[in-house]
Amino acid sequence: MTAIGRIHSFESCGTVDGPGIRFIVFMQGCLMRCQYCHNRDTWDLHDGKEVSVEEIMKEVLTYRHFINASGGGVTASGGEAMLQPEFVRDFFRAAQAEGIHTCLDTNGYIRKHTDIVDEVLDVADLVMLDLKQIDNDVHENLVGVPNKRVLQFAEYLHKRGQKTWIRYVVVPGFTDDEASAHRLGEFIKDMDNIEKVELLPYHQLGAHKWEAMGHDYPLDGVSPPPKETMENIKAILASYGHNVMY
C-alpha cells in the first residue's frame, strides 16, 4: 500500500522544473514564509486534497510519450515536498518502475536526516535545491527561518554525491548584491555534485494570490532585477567554477 499525499495541484507539461517536459506535483504545506512566494496558497499544511500514488501515476502515464521524448520526467515540488517524504518516496519509486526520470524540488529545510530522507534521495534522479541566502540574518528576514538546516542539507547532498541543481532567486534588496553572490560561490565551489546553478530573477507573478487570500504582498513595489544585475551575479558565481544560467 503506497502512502497518501496531500497536494495543491499538478501541472502536466511543465518546462522549468527540471530537464525536458515534466509532470509536476505541487505538494501542500511549507514551513518557510518567503516574502516573494508565488505559491502563497500552498503554505497551509491541512489544505489541498488527498491523492494516492496510483491516482497520480494514472495521470502521469497519459503524458508518458511527451515526457520521455523530451528527456523529461516527474517533479515533486510545492509548497515543500519533503514535508511528505513517504508519499514522494512512493511516487518516485512508481515513476522509476515505469522508466520515468524523477526530480525533487526542495528548499532543503529538512528537520532531521532520518532514514526516510535517504529513501527519498535514493530514488531522486535529480535534486533542485533552493539556496535563498547564505547570510543567516538576511535569510531569516527574507524567508522567516534560519538557514542552518538548509546549508547542512546542501552539504549532505555533496557527501552523497547526489546530482544537484542549485537555484538562487535574485531579489532586489536581499540577494542581488555582489557580497551575497560571492558567499554563495564560496559555499558551493567544491561541491562537484552540482551540475549547474540556475539564477531566477524575482517577479511579482504570485502577488495576486496574496491579495486573493486577504494578505498584503510584502514586496509590493519591488521591481525585477535588471539584466545587468543578473549578468553580474552570473559572472561572479561562474568564477567559482560552476555552470551558471538564467
Phi, psi and omega in degrees: 000124180275162182290155174263136180245158175249115185243157174274313183187180171220157178238126189278332185224058179284150182231007184238001183243059181120175183289146175069194175278131187231147170267113187252126176256119179267106181287150181272138175105137176203144179262345175277159180229061184299131182295338182254013186306129178260005173234052184304331183281004177261358187294317187297120183294340187253002179273191178080197181225149180276137177220157174261162175300321180299319179295316180294317182295328176300320177291313182305314187292340176289342180250010187305318182301312182292321180297306184291323181295334182263359186073029183266209183171206177248148178231132172261116184234207181187204014044206177230113185297327185282004169280348178229062189295326181297319179293315180298317178303310183292324177297313180294322178298317180295320179295314180297327178297337178262008179075027184253132180296142182240142180222130176258119176257112190221153173271356175076007181278072185267123186289318178214143176274074179273177182302326183295329177297314178296323180296323176291312182297329179296335181246016175259112179290335180211142172244127171256114185250124175277119170253103189288317184188135181281327178289120187295321181297316178294320179302312180298320180294320185283320187236358171090357179221158176294165182257006184303312182295323181296313181293323176296323179292320177300317178294325179292320176300320177296315179301322180283345187071030183285127179299123190222142165249134175265136175245135183225113180275125181269102184250117180306131180089350182233316185224013184263007182268157182295323181299319179294320179296319178295320179296321176295315179302316179297320184294322186258000191299329182261008182273092184282359175277349182276117179282323179196165174244126178257120174270130180243114179291132177307143175216170182251023187295340180261004184301324183296333179290321176299313182296320180296332180268005177082022181245148173286140177280117189300329184253030178302129180094349178277125183268155175302152180293144177290162181302324181299320179294316180299317181294322180295314180293321177301315181295319180297310182294323178296331180294345178266008170098010181251154173284120185238136179211161173209000000 
